[in-house]
Structures are given as C-alpha cells and as structure tokens.
Amino acid sequence: MPGGLPPEMLMTTVTRPETAATVRSDRDARKALTFKQRLSRFDVKASPYFYVAPFFILFGLVGLFPLIYTFVVSLNNWNLLTGPGEWVGFKNYAAELSDPFFWNSLFNTISIFLLSAIPQLIAAVFIAAILDQNIRAKTFWRMSVLLPYVVTPVAVTLIFSSAFDEKYGLINNLLQAVGLDPVMWKTQTFPSHVAIASMVNWRWTGYNALILLAAMQAVPRDIHESAALDGAGSFRRFFSITLPSIRPTMIFVIITATIGGLQIFTEPKLFNPSSAVPGGPQRQYQTTVLYLWDMAFNRQNFGKASAIAWLLFLLIVVFGVLNFLISRRIASTETRLHRRRTARRLQASRLLAAASEEKNV
C-alpha cells in the first residue's frame, strides 16, 4: 500500500480528475453546438410533450373544469335565473338520496341498461362472428350493420315512437293480427323499458359488432387451422380461441356500453312527446339523466341537478370498476384452467413417452 493511503483514497484521487475532465469536456461540447443543433436536441426532447399537450388542454377545458365546477355548483342553492345562492354543503345530495323520484329514475336507468346492454353484446358477438367468415359481399354487409348508427338518434326515436304507439302503432297492429292483445308500450313500466331498449339495441349493435370484428380479424389464422387439424369444430374454436383472444376488446365494449347505457337521454325524452311529464305520466321510464334535465330546466334548480350529475358519475365509476374486476377475475380463472390443462397434457405425453420407451426396451 504505497504512501500508507487506503485503497479508497487512492481510487478517489485517481477518479476525481477524470470526472472533472469529463464534465469539462461535456460542457465544452455543449458550448460548441450551433443554434441549429441545440434546436434539434430540444425538438427531440420536447416534441412528445407538445404532441400530447392538445389532448390534455382540451380535456382540462371541456372535461375536468366542468366536472369540478359542477361539484362546486352542487354545494350551493343555485337557481337557473338568479344564479348562485347560499352555500348549503351536501344538503342537495342528502335531499336527492331521500327523494323517491331519484330512486325511481335510477331503477328505470338500470332496468333499461340491462335490457339493452346484455342482448346488444350477445347480438354484436354473433354478428361479428358471422361477418368474420368467408361470405360473399363482406364489405357490403359490414357497411350495412353500421347504417343504424349513422341515423340520428332523434329520427330513430321518432320512428320507434310511432311503431310502438298504443293505438295505431305497427307493433300492436301485428300483435292484433295474430290474435294477441295490444301492449301498453307508453303506459306500463316494463313494456316501455323494452321499447326504449329496442331503440338502443337497434342503433348500437352494429357499431359494437364492427369493433369486435376488428378484434376477431386480429386473431392469427394459424391457431384456428391447427385447432381444426386437431379435430376442434367451429363452435369449439370460437369459444376456446376467438373469445379468449378478444377479451380486451370485449372489456372495452362492455365499459363503453355501460357508460352509454347509464347516460341514456334522447330515447326516453322523445319516446312520448305528448306527455307533459318527462319520462311518462307516472315517470315509468324517466331515466336519471332525464330526471337531471327536468330538475335543471323545468324546476330551475341547478344545485340539485349538479348533485344528481355527480351521483350518476359515481355510479358509472362503480359499474366500470365492477366490470373491470369481474373481467379480470374471469381472465385469471381461464388462465389457471389453461395452465392446468397444459400441465395435464404434458404429464400425459410424458407418461406415453415413458410407456413407449419401456415397451421398446
């Protein structure tokens, strides 16, 4: 150990001048850069942030700010004409949670959502599976299923409102033609929910089918071919290969259908234009958004309307989280089953190989 110095001090005395020299050289190199080179380096570092900045700016202006401002309004006794009133805190939330009209609208919303979302997703998967086959005029049929989505919701609602008319509607005329009694589509609760759900299904099924079709076409065809060579039928390939492969897209479609179903407004608003009360004479199909609109613009109480909006927002978040957790649980269960099946197959193949070796010996 020369000079009686420990190795740590020797390493320090050796490396410090090199580090200082490196820093000096980097600094000199930066100073030697031209303006164009510095601009190029800044462009490489800052361009990604500039590219994504418009989305966050627009989201802050039209999404985040209205959300926060709505929460502030919900804490006040806010009138449509006179503007902000006294600060009431969470009294608007307490009043709505004890209001039977709010719970009635929530029941109607969930009922219409279940009657529309479940058949809609099943039909969308079925249509996408058919369009994924090698059929003639595939482009024509794929464009055809998107036509209901192109039609404006107001036109769809007016057409279905006329078809479900209780006296002169097409549906009741067909029912009477086959000897059945007419249904009170706009008076009774469950028939009105079925009629409104049929509008939603007719408009959104083709849209969701095209999204699922795009996911199905991304599944590698060689997997289907190898499964077919192993003897798997079309139904077995669909349930064992296609559906597990499009699981992320299914989760996306389920979540978007949940958000859209819980925010339904146009269909119940225009289903019975002659009704003085939004949502039917007995509010039998008044959804939460329609109740919110009635509270804001008919009763002119923006404070309670904002509280309803926030309660609906929290409900949508809860439904979205539940959908995500259930989908992840199903995915983990299928993964465990797949691993068990793979382990069993490997064990069976090893046993067969061992038995064949013993037989040869």
Number of C-alpha atoms within 10 A of each C-alpha: 7 7 6 6 9 10 11 9 10 13 10 10 11 11 12 11 11 11 11 11 12 12 12 12 12 12 11 11 10 12 11 11 11 10 10 9 12 14 12 12 12 11 12 10 11 11 12 10 9 11 9 10 12 11 11 12 12 11 13 13 12 11 12 14 12 13 16 12 11 18 16 15 22 27 21 23 19 23 18 14 9 8 13 14 13 9 15 13 14 13 17 20 20 12 13 17 15 11 11 11 16 19 15 17 22 20 17 23 24 16 20 26 23 16 21 26 22 14 15 24 22 12 17 25 23 15 20 24 17 14 22 17 10 8 10 9 9 14 10 9 12 19 11 12 23 18 12 18 18 11 11 10 17 13 11 20 21 16 13 20 23 16 16 25 20 18 13 11 16 15 19 20 19 12 13 13 10 8 9 11 11 16 18 16 23 24 17 15 18 17 17 24 24 16 23 26 25 17 21 25 21 16 22 22 25 26 20 27 27 21 17 27 23 14 19 23 16 12 15 12 11 9 13 18 13 11 17 14 10 9 11 15 12 12 10 13 17 16 11 14 17 21 18 14 17 18 17 15 18 20 17 16 20 20 20 13 20 21 18 16 22 24 18 21 20 15 24 26 22 20 29 23 14 10 15 9 14 24 28 22 16 13 18 21 31 30 31 28 23 22 23 25 21 18 18 20 13 12 14 17 21 25 30 28 27 26 27 25 21 18 16 18 15 12 15 19 15 12 15 18 13 13 17 16 12 13 17 15 12 13 15 12 12 14 13 12 12 12 12 12 12 12 12 12 12 12 12 12 12 12 12 12 12 12 12 11 10 9 8 7 6
